[in-house]
Amino acid sequence: MMKPDQNLFDVRTGTGLVRLRVIDAATIQVQRGPSEAGFDAGFLATIARDHHEHLSTMEETMTDWILTTADVNVTINKQAGFVAFTSKAGKPLAMEPPGGASWSPRDTTNGDALYTITQAFTRKDDEAFYGLGQHFDGAEHANYRDTMIELYQRNTEVAVPVLVSSAGYGIVWGNASHTRVYLKHDVVSFWSEAGTCISYYFIHGPGFDAVVGGIRRLTGKCQMMPKYIFGYVQSKERYKTGTELVSVVKEFQDRKIPLDVIVQDWQYWGSILFWGQKSFNPKQFPDPAATFAEIHSRGVKVLISSWPIFSILTPDYKEFKKKRDGLFLKPGLPINAYDPYTAENRELYWRQLVDGVLVHGPDGLWCDSPEPTNVEWVWKVPNSRAELDAMNLKFIKRAYHSAVVNTDVLFLTYPLVHAQGIYEHWRKTYKTRLVNLTRSGFTGQQRYSNFVWSGDISARWDVLAAQIRAGVNFCLTGHPYWTMDIGGFYTRSFSPIFMARGGFPKGVKDLGYRELYTRWFQMGAFTPMFRSHGTGTPREPWQFGEPGSMFYDTILGYIHLRYRLLPYIYSIAWKVVHEDATMMRHLAFDFNDDAKVHGIDDQYLFGPGFMVCPVTMPMYYRKDSVAIDDVPRTRKVYLPSHEGGWYDFWSGKHHDGGMDIAAPCPIDTIPLFVPAGSIIPMGPPKHRATEIPEDPIELHVYAGRDGQFEIYEDENDTYNYENGVYSIIPITWKEATRMLVIGDRQGRFPGMLESRRFIPVIHDPARPRGHALSADGKVDLTAPGLAYSGREITCTID
């Protein structure tokens, strides 16, 4: 039954063979099927691991087999074959119901033994479920309870078959075919169209951070992003020439607006007839290297669009067509895609990208459309979302054709393998860190240095609200980096693109849109990538007014605030790498014991120190600049139960936890609340992320309980951190003695600031201290503070 040195157990039950593989003490793989023939097919999402020590024991009773690790107990019923998981203390976690597994043979063209499979789990009365990627269709709430989620890749829908439960565990579904997850009635059920067997991974937390850590141990750790990508990113569809691209950067700097990244969207290759060609049209970009050099001379980076698809008129397509296994879609479409499932094809794609684009100097990539197909291509307007799904699935399954792999089995994995090729070749070619902004993802893709954005969304208030639940659910699947098109991609509605349902055809000329954009911008300042993008109307800050106008001043105020928060944000980014932290967090990450947070869709955490409460309804203008006079400029906020309570970031007012409040939200205010015990480092004003050192740093300490924070610094854009080339400054607040401790600096790196000044700012209920938004970024940092040269210093504050 036990296979030596493999932590693997095969058990024959009354309903078939069950295999348990112990990945680590908290992670167990379960496989079942009619025989073990399909158990070794592999799963692209997971990384290889080889344990030589035994991590578990197995014992037999009259009715069960019981596997025990240091963290969980797993019971297999001998007769019915169902599996149950409990904690070491005996708390029930996940359990399969009797008869909850099934597999039925399906016809294949190549003789592979494949099955359509189903696996069910019982559901507790108060259990909430999250994850599964990013979904707007059928997901009216962040908690998926009582819904069905269709998993396939398309624009705005990202399929990541990872489910996380408020009961303290996660399920990584080990299948990459077309999948549905049913969360209705008293069970949770996974259905997949094609697989060699039933396979899933159970991960015990019990906290959400521990579950996410288990997902990353199983599927791959995250990479450290360059510091510049946490500054402001300006994009639109599209800058048409190199001259225009440079002029926008100049305008930012003439207006003294911070900017780190400008994005070049598609059609730099020329006509749409040459969609996806990886080269520059000489009329639009006569000297692309000079264009990018000019932008670099101003301290700004460039991301550039790259597509895995291409028109059949392009030279890139024709080069792939010469290969027997070069193309991924069946002939007959005006657009095709390369097949990334061979190393040779990934190498060819990379060579085309380097020779035609990267040789000219862009700093990172925007890998668009890695689904890689959408029914929009057939220009037929569906009548409903259900019809859209049916049309998409029919179209995709007919279009996919690989000479290398079974596309039914690997139906969801194109974005993962495409990202793999980009990452692996980037690491061989460049010493700087990769930024790959992409539109789709799959389990494990976080190991390839991706940001995923929410696709071509529409400019409407309900779509803004939906971004919150989309972002937190995506980040619960192990992927830490998510972003969105601030302001919505489509400002207007038009056929035949079903998703183009924007509500503001006049764009920036409509004060109603300016308000929507400003509220979206406020939320964007508290997401992993702060990026504006869209079509149909300009997106640069000065398009929303001039200095002194409320929308313009608010937009600039949040850009400046983002830059002051970079010491906090970059340190959280390190915790993502080093401690498997998550930057954009559902409230249940930190307050899972407060059952009320499970139903909250319009608040989230940004790192441990901020609860963000976006405004998702108009308060000043409706569409067509119609003024609003009868709406209170407040929104309901729930403050979870928390020792020491909460502080309003803006006013400094203290509130107890476990209660609802009406939070003020005039146009310049997104409600932000800081939990007691938080330490928020804020740096000096700047215009680029690495323009000047983070000196001085204000240390905002929110009293009421002990707190700690670690300030992380490194070379900003190299991989030397992987070899320990970085520094950490530990900060501790001791509530009982009101002592602030700035500890010994750990580590060093070339160019490290040897000494700096810290300015402590203590927030407590008796002396409220707030923050003022500044459109010009000016702030008084003249207080003497504490001189720090790397050795521990302490300060007691009355």
Residue pairs with C-beta under 8 A, 6 or more apart in sequence:
1 9
1 10
1 11
1 58
2 8
2 9
2 58
3 9
3 10
5 51
5 52
5 54
6 21
6 51
7 21
7 22
7 23
7 51
7 54
7 55
7 56
8 19
8 20
8 21
8 22
9 19
9 20
9 21
9 58
9 65
9 67
10 17
10 18
10 19
10 36
11 17
11 18
11 19
11 20
11 65
11 76
11 78
12 18
13 76
13 77
13 78
13 79
13 80
13 81
14 78
14 79
14 80
14 81
15 80
15 81
15 101
16 32
16 33
16 34
16 81
16 101
17 32
17 33
17 34
17 35
17 36
18 30
18 31
18 32
18 76
18 81
18 83
19 29
19 30
19 31
19 32
19 36
19 39
20 28
20 29
20 30
20 67
20 74
20 76
21 28
21 29
21 31
22 28
22 51
22 55
22 56
22 67
22 69
23 29
23 49
23 201
23 217
23 218
24 51
24 55
24 214
24 217
25 55
25 56
25 69
25 70
25 71
25 72
26 69
26 71
26 72
26 203
26 204
26 205
26 210
26 214
27 201
27 202
27 203
27 204
27 214
27 217
27 218
28 67
28 69
28 72
28 74
28 85
28 201
28 202
29 174
29 199
29 200
29 201
29 202
30 83
30 198
30 199
30 200
30 201
30 202
31 39
31 174
31 197
31 198
31 199
32 81
32 101
32 197
32 198
33 39
33 103
33 115
33 196
33 197
33 198
34 103
37 113
37 196
38 113
38 115
38 195
38 196
38 197
39 196
39 197
39 199
41 196
41 197
43 174
43 175
43 176
43 199
44 176
44 410
44 413
44 416
44 417
44 442
44 444
45 172
45 174
45 176
45 219
45 413
45 416
45 442
45 443
45 444
46 174
46 201
46 218
46 219
46 444
47 218
47 219
47 220
47 444
47 447
55 69
55 70
56 67
56 68
56 69
57 67
57 68
58 65
58 66
58 67
58 68
59 65
59 66
59 68
60 66
63 77
63 78
63 79
64 75
64 76
64 77
64 78
65 75
65 76
65 78
66 73
66 74
66 75
66 76
67 73
67 74
67 75
67 76
68 74
70 88
71 87
71 88
71 204
72 85
72 86
72 87
72 88
72 93
72 202
72 204
73 85
73 86
73 87
73 88
73 90
74 83
74 84
74 85
74 202
75 83
75 84
75 85
75 86
76 82
76 83
77 83
77 84
77 98
80 98
80 99
81 101
82 95
82 96
82 97
82 98
82 99
82 100
82 101
83 95
83 96
84 92
84 94
84 95
84 96
85 92
85 93
85 94
85 95
85 169
85 202
85 204
86 92
86 93
87 93
87 168
87 204
87 206
91 168
92 124
92 167
93 167
93 168
93 169
93 202
93 204
94 121
94 122
94 165
94 167
94 169
94 171
94 202
95 121
95 122
96 119
96 120
96 121
96 122
97 120
97 121
97 122
97 187
100 118
100 119
100 120
100 121
100 187
100 189
101 117
101 118
101 119
101 120
101 198
102 117
102 118
103 115
103 116
103 117
103 118
103 195
103 197
103 198
104 115
104 116
105 113
105 114
105 115
106 114
106 115
106 116
106 193
106 194
108 114
108 406
108 408
110 406
112 196
112 406
112 409
113 196
114 194
114 195
114 196
114 406
114 408
114 409
115 194
115 195
115 196
115 197
116 191
116 192
116 193
116 194
116 195
117 175
117 190
117 191
117 192
117 195
117 197
117 198
118 189
118 190
118 191
118 192
119 189
119 190
119 198
119 200
120 187
120 188
120 189
120 190
121 171
121 187
121 188
121 189
122 186
122 187
122 188
123 145
123 183
123 185
123 186
123 187
123 188
124 167
126 166
126 595
126 598
127 145
127 165
127 166
127 167
128 143
128 145
128 165
128 166
128 588
128 598
128 599
129 143
129 144
129 145
129 163
129 164
129 165
129 166
129 183
129 188
130 142
130 143
130 144
130 163
130 164
130 165
130 166
130 472
130 473
130 476
130 586
130 588
131 160
131 162
131 163
131 164
131 170
131 473
131 476
131 477
132 144
132 149
132 151
132 159
132 160
132 161
132 162
132 163
132 181
132 473
132 477
133 151
133 157
133 158
133 159
133 160
133 161
133 162
133 441
133 473
133 474
133 477
134 156
134 157
134 158
134 160
134 452
134 454
134 470
134 471
134 473
134 474
134 482
135 149
135 157
135 158
135 470
135 473
136 156
136 157
136 463
136 466
136 470
137 150
137 157
137 385
137 389
138 147
138 148
138 149
138 150
138 385
139 147
139 149
139 469
139 473
140 147
141 147
141 469
141 599
141 601
142 468
142 469
142 472
142 473
142 586
142 600
142 601
143 598
143 599
143 601
144 163
144 181
144 183
144 473
145 183
146 183
146 184
147 183
147 184
148 180
148 181
148 182
148 183
148 184
149 180
149 181
149 183
150 157
150 180
150 389
151 159
151 161
151 178
151 179
151 180
151 181
151 412
152 159
152 178
152 179
152 389
152 392
152 393
152 396
152 411
152 412
153 159
153 370
153 371
153 412
153 414
153 415
153 440
153 442
154 371
154 374
154 375
154 392
155 369
155 371
155 374
155 376
155 439
155 455
155 456
155 499
156 454
156 455
156 456
156 457
156 499
157 455
158 439
158 440
158 441
158 452
158 455
158 474
159 179
159 412
159 440
159 442
160 441
160 442
160 443
160 474
160 477
160 479
161 172
161 173
161 175
161 176
161 179
161 181
161 190
161 412
161 443
162 170
162 171
162 172
162 173
162 215
162 443
162 476
162 477
162 478
163 170
163 171
163 173
163 181
163 188
164 170
164 208
164 211
164 212
164 476
164 477
165 171
166 588
166 592
166 598
168 204
168 205
168 206
168 207
168 211
168 592
169 202
169 203
169 204
169 205
169 206
169 211
170 202
170 203
170 205
170 211
170 212
170 214
170 215
171 190
171 200
171 201
171 202
171 203
172 200
172 201
172 203
172 215
172 218
172 219
172 443
173 179
173 181
173 190
173 192
173 199
173 200
174 199
174 200
174 201
175 190
175 192
175 195
175 199
176 409
176 410
176 411
176 412
176 413
176 442
177 192
177 193
177 194
177 195
177 408
177 409
177 410
177 411
177 412
178 192
178 193
178 194
178 393
178 397
178 408
178 411
178 412
179 190
179 191
179 192
179 193
179 412
180 190
180 191
181 188
181 189
181 190
181 191
182 188
182 189
182 191
190 200
193 408
193 411
194 406
194 408
194 409
194 411
195 409
196 409
201 218
203 211
203 214
203 215
203 218
204 210
204 211
204 214
205 211
205 214
207 589
207 592
208 476
208 582
208 585
208 586
208 588
208 589
208 592
209 580
209 581
209 582
209 589
212 476
212 478
212 580
212 582
213 579
213 580
215 443
215 477
215 478
216 222
216 446
216 478
216 580
217 580
219 443
219 444
219 446
219 447
219 478
220 444
220 446
220 447
220 448
221 446
221 447
221 577
221 580
222 446
222 447
222 449
222 480
222 481
222 576
222 577
222 580
223 433
223 434
223 447
223 448
223 449
223 577
224 433
224 573
224 574
224 577
224 714
224 719
224 721
225 433
225 435
225 449
225 451
225 481
225 573
226 432
226 433
226 435
226 716
226 717
227 566
227 570
227 689
227 690
227 716
227 717
228 260
228 261
228 301
228 363
228 688
228 689
228 690
228 716
228 717
229 260
229 261
229 364
229 435
229 451
229 529
230 528
230 529
230 530
230 566
230 569
230 570
230 573
230 689
231 258
231 259
231 260
231 261
231 530
231 562
231 563
231 566
231 688
231 689
232 258
232 259
232 260
232 261
232 530
232 531
232 559
232 562
232 563
233 260
233 261
233 263
233 303
233 529
233 530
233 531
233 532
234 248
234 252
234 259
234 261
234 262
234 263
234 531
234 532
234 539
234 540
235 262
235 263
235 265
235 303
235 531
235 532
235 533
235 539
236 263
236 265
236 532
236 533
236 534
236 535
236 538
236 539
236 540
237 265
237 266
237 489
237 533
237 534
237 535
238 264
238 265
238 266
238 267
239 245
239 248
239 262
239 264
239 265
240 267
240 284
241 284
241 285
242 284
242 285
242 286
242 287
242 288
242 290
242 291
243 291
245 262
245 264
245 291
245 295
245 302
246 291
246 294
246 295
248 262
248 540
249 259
249 262
249 295
249 298
249 300
250 298
251 540
251 542
252 258
252 259
252 300
252 540
253 259
253 298
253 687
255 541
255 542
256 687
256 776
256 777
257 541
257 556
257 559
257 687
258 559
258 560
258 562
258 563
258 686
258 687
258 688
258 777
259 300
259 687
259 688
260 300
260 301
260 688
260 689
261 300
261 301
261 302
261 303
261 363
261 364
261 531
262 295
262 300
262 301
262 302
262 303
263 302
263 303
263 304
263 305
263 366
263 531
263 533
264 302
264 303
264 304
264 305
264 362
265 305
265 366
265 533
266 275
266 305
266 307
266 368
267 275
268 280
268 281
268 284
268 285
268 288
268 304
268 305
269 275
269 276
269 277
269 278
269 279
269 280
269 281
269 314
270 277
270 281
270 283
270 284
273 311
273 313
274 311
274 313
274 314
275 307
275 309
275 310
275 311
275 314
275 335
276 307
276 308
276 309
276 310
276 311
276 314
276 316
276 317
276 335
277 310
277 311
277 314
277 315
277 316
277 356
278 306
278 316
278 352
278 353
278 355
278 356
278 357
279 315
279 356
279 357
280 288
280 356
280 357
280 360
285 291
288 360
288 361
289 359
289 360
289 361
291 360
292 302
292 360
292 361
292 362
293 361
295 301
295 302
296 302
296 361
299 687
299 688
299 691
300 688
301 363
301 364
302 361
302 362
302 363
302 364
303 362
303 363
303 364
303 365
303 366
303 435
303 437
304 357
304 362
304 364
304 365
304 366
305 366
305 368
306 353
306 357
306 365
306 366
306 367
306 368
307 367
307 368
307 369
308 337
308 338
308 340
308 349
308 367
308 369
308 370
308 372
308 414
308 418
309 335
309 336
309 337
309 369
309 372
309 373
310 316
310 317
310 320
310 335
310 336
310 337
310 338
311 317
311 334
311 335
312 321
312 333
312 334
312 335
312 336
316 352
316 356
317 336
319 326
319 348
319 352
320 326
320 327
320 336
320 338
320 339
320 345
320 348
321 327
321 336
323 344
323 345
323 348
324 403
325 339
325 342
325 345
325 402
325 403
325 404
326 338
326 339
326 345
326 348
327 336
327 337
327 338
327 339
327 401
328 336
328 337
328 338
328 339
328 340
328 372
328 400
328 401
328 402
328 414
329 335
329 336
329 337
329 372
329 373
329 399
329 400
329 401
330 398
330 399
330 400
330 401
333 377
333 399
335 377
337 372
337 373
337 414
338 345
338 348
338 349
339 345
339 402
339 403
339 404
340 346
340 349
340 414
340 417
340 418
340 420
340 421
341 402
341 404
341 405
341 410
341 417
342 404
346 417
346 420
346 421
346 424
346 425
347 421
347 425
349 421
350 421
350 422
350 425
353 365
354 429
363 432
363 435
364 434
364 435
364 436
364 437
365 422
365 434
365 435
365 436
365 437
366 436
366 437
366 438
367 418
367 419
367 422
367 436
367 437
367 438
367 439
368 438
368 439
369 439
370 414
370 415
370 418
370 419
370 438
370 439
370 440
371 414
371 415
371 439
371 440
372 414
372 418
373 395
373 396
373 399
373 400
374 392
375 382
375 388
375 391
375 392
375 395
375 396
376 496
376 497
376 498
376 499
377 395
378 391
378 395
379 496
380 391
380 496
381 495
381 496
381 498
382 388
382 391
382 498
388 498
396 411
397 408
400 407
400 411
401 407
412 442
413 442
414 440
415 438
415 439
415 440
415 441
415 442
415 445
416 441
416 442
416 443
416 444
416 445
416 448
419 436
419 438
419 441
419 445
419 448
419 450
420 448
422 434
422 436
422 448
423 434
423 436
423 447
423 448
423 449
426 434
426 449
427 434
427 719
431 718
431 719
432 717
432 718
433 449
433 717
433 718
433 719
434 449
435 449
435 451
436 448
436 449
436 450
436 451
437 450
437 451
437 452
437 453
437 483
437 529
437 531
438 450
438 451
438 452
438 453
439 452
439 453
439 455
440 452
441 450
441 452
441 474
441 479
443 477
443 478
444 478
445 452
445 479
446 478
446 479
446 480
446 481
450 479
450 481
451 481
451 482
451 483
451 528
451 529
452 474
452 479
452 481
452 482
452 483
453 482
453 483
453 484
453 485
453 529
453 531
454 467
454 470
454 471
454 482
454 483
454 484
454 485
455 489
455 499
456 485
456 489
456 490
456 499
456 500
457 463
457 467
457 484
457 485
457 488
457 489
457 490
457 499
458 488
458 489
458 490
458 493
458 499
458 500
458 501
458 502
458 503
459 487
459 488
459 489
459 490
459 491
459 502
459 503
459 504
459 513
459 516
459 517
459 534
460 488
460 501
460 502
460 503
460 516
461 503
461 516
461 616
461 617
461 618
462 616
463 488
464 488
464 516
464 519
464 520
464 523
464 614
464 616
465 601
465 602
465 614
465 616
467 484
467 520
467 523
468 523
468 601
468 602
468 603
468 604
468 614
468 616
469 601
470 482
470 484
471 482
471 484
471 527
471 584
471 604
472 584
472 585
472 586
472 604
473 586
474 482
475 482
475 582
475 583
475 584
475 585
475 586
476 582
476 586
480 528
480 576
480 581
480 582
480 583
480 584
481 528
481 529
481 583
482 527
482 528
482 529
482 584
483 524
483 527
483 528
483 529
483 530
483 531
484 524
484 527
484 531
485 531
485 532
485 533
485 534
486 517
486 520
486 521
486 523
486 524
486 530
486 531
486 532
486 533
486 534
486 539
487 513
487 516
487 517
487 520
487 521
487 532
487 533
487 534
487 539
488 502
488 516
488 520
488 534
489 533
489 534
489 535
490 497
490 499
490 500
490 501
490 502
490 534
490 535
490 536
491 502
491 503
491 504
491 505
491 507
491 513
491 534
491 535
491 536
491 537
492 500
492 502
492 504
492 505
492 507
492 536
493 500
493 501
493 502
493 503
493 505
494 500
502 536
503 623
504 510
504 512
504 513
504 516
504 537
504 623
505 536
506 513
506 537
506 624
507 513
507 536
507 537
507 538
508 514
508 517
508 537
508 538
508 543
508 544
509 537
510 621
510 623
510 624
510 625
511 620
511 621
511 625
512 618
512 621
512 622
512 623
512 624
512 625
512 626
513 537
513 623
514 544
514 545
514 551
514 621
515 551
515 618
515 619
515 620
515 621
515 667
516 618
517 544
517 551
518 544
518 551
518 554
518 555
518 667
519 614
519 615
519 616
519 670
521 532
521 554
521 555
521 558
522 554
522 558
522 614
522 615
522 670
523 612
523 614
523 670
524 530
524 531
524 532
524 558
525 558
525 559
525 561
525 562
525 670
526 606
526 610
526 612
526 670
526 672
527 584
527 606
528 583
528 584
530 559
530 562
532 539
533 539
537 543
541 552
541 555
541 556
541 559
542 552
544 551
544 552
544 555
545 551
545 552
545 553
546 552
547 553
547 775
550 667
550 668
551 667
552 775
553 668
553 775
554 667
554 668
554 773
554 775
556 775
556 776
556 777
557 668
557 773
557 774
557 775
558 773
560 685
560 774
560 775
560 776
560 777
561 773
561 774
562 569
563 683
563 685
563 686
563 687
563 689
563 777
564 682
564 683
564 684
564 685
564 779
565 680
565 682
565 683
566 683
566 686
566 689
566 694
567 681
567 682
567 683
567 694
567 697
567 711
568 607
568 609
568 680
568 681
568 682
568 709
569 583
569 607
570 712
570 713
571 681
571 709
571 710
571 711
571 712
572 581
572 583
572 607
572 608
573 583
573 712
574 710
574 712
574 714
574 726
575 581
575 710
575 712
576 582
576 583
577 721
581 607
582 589
583 606
583 607
584 604
584 605
584 606
585 604
585 605
585 606
585 607
586 597
586 604
586 605
587 594
587 597
587 600
587 603
587 604
587 605
587 611
587 640
588 597
588 598
589 605
590 605
590 608
590 640
590 675
591 597
591 640
591 641
591 642
593 641
594 640
594 641
594 658
596 638
596 640
597 638
597 640
600 638
602 613
602 614
602 616
603 611
603 612
603 613
603 637
603 638
604 611
604 612
605 611
605 612
606 612
608 675
608 678
609 674
609 675
609 678
609 679
609 680
609 709
610 649
610 672
610 673
610 674
610 680
611 639
611 646
611 672
611 673
611 674
611 675
612 670
612 671
612 672
613 635
613 637
613 663
613 670
613 671
613 672
613 673
614 670
615 635
615 665
615 670
615 671
617 631
617 635
618 628
618 631
619 628
619 631
619 633
619 665
619 667
620 627
620 628
620 667
621 627
621 628
622 628
632 662
633 664
633 665
633 666
634 662
634 663
634 664
634 665
635 662
635 663
635 665
635 671
636 660
636 661
636 662
636 663
637 660
637 661
637 662
637 663
637 671
637 673
638 659
638 660
639 645
639 646
639 655
639 656
639 657
639 658
639 659
639 660
639 661
639 673
640 657
640 658
641 657
641 658
642 657
642 675
642 676
643 657
643 676
643 677
643 704
643 705
644 675
644 676
644 677
644 702
644 703
644 704
644 705
644 735
645 654
645 655
645 656
645 657
645 675
645 676
645 704
645 765
646 654
646 655
646 656
646 657
646 673
646 674
646 675
646 676
647 653
647 654
647 655
647 673
647 674
647 676
647 702
647 763
647 768
648 654
648 655
648 663
648 671
648 672
648 673
648 770
649 672
649 673
649 674
649 770
649 771
650 664
650 669
650 672
650 770
650 771
650 772
651 664
651 768
651 770
652 763
652 768
652 769
652 770
653 768
653 770
654 704
654 764
654 765
654 768
655 661
655 673
663 671
663 673
664 671
665 671
668 773
669 773
674 680
674 700
674 702
674 763
675 702
676 702
676 703
676 704
676 705
676 707
677 702
677 704
677 705
677 706
677 707
677 733
677 735
678 700
678 701
678 702
678 707
678 709
679 699
679 700
679 701
679 702
679 707
679 708
679 709
679 731
679 733
680 699
680 700
680 702
680 709
681 694
681 697
681 698
681 699
681 700
681 709
681 711
681 731
682 697
682 698
682 700
683 694
683 695
683 697
683 698
684 692
684 694
684 695
684 696
684 779
684 781
685 777
685 778
685 779
686 692
689 716
690 716
690 717
693 753
693 756
694 713
694 753
694 756
695 753
695 756
695 757
696 756
696 757
696 758
696 759
696 781
696 785
697 711
697 756
697 757
697 758
697 759
698 758
698 759
698 760
698 761
698 781
699 731
699 740
699 742
699 758
699 759
699 760
699 761
700 761
700 763
701 707
701 733
701 740
701 760
701 761
701 762
701 763
702 763
703 733
703 735
703 738
703 762
703 763
703 764
704 735
704 764
704 765
705 735
706 732
706 733
706 734
706 735
706 736
707 732
707 733
707 735
708 730
708 731
708 732
708 733
709 730
709 731
710 728
710 729
710 730
710 731
711 728
711 729
711 731
712 726
712 727
712 728
713 726
713 727
713 728
713 729
713 749
713 752
713 753
714 720
714 721
714 725
714 726
714 727
714 749
715 721
715 725
715 726
715 749
715 750
715 751
718 725
720 726
720 749
724 747
725 747
725 748
725 749
725 750
726 747
726 749
727 745
727 746
727 747
727 748
727 749
727 752
728 745
728 746
728 747
729 742
729 743
729 745
729 746
729 788
730 741
730 742
730 743
730 744
730 746
731 740
731 741
731 742
731 743
732 740
732 741
732 743
733 739
733 740
733 741
734 740
734 741
737 796
738 762
738 796
738 797
738 798
739 794
739 795
739 796
739 797
740 760
740 762
740 794
740 795
740 796
740 797
741 792
741 793
741 794
742 758
742 786
742 788
742 792
742 793
742 794
742 795
743 792
744 790
744 791
744 792
745 790
745 791
754 789
754 790
755 787
755 788
755 789
755 790
756 788
757 784
757 785
757 786
757 787
757 788
758 785
758 786
758 788
759 781
759 783
759 785
759 786
760 785
760 786
760 795
760 797
761 769
762 769
762 797
763 769
786 793
786 795
787 793
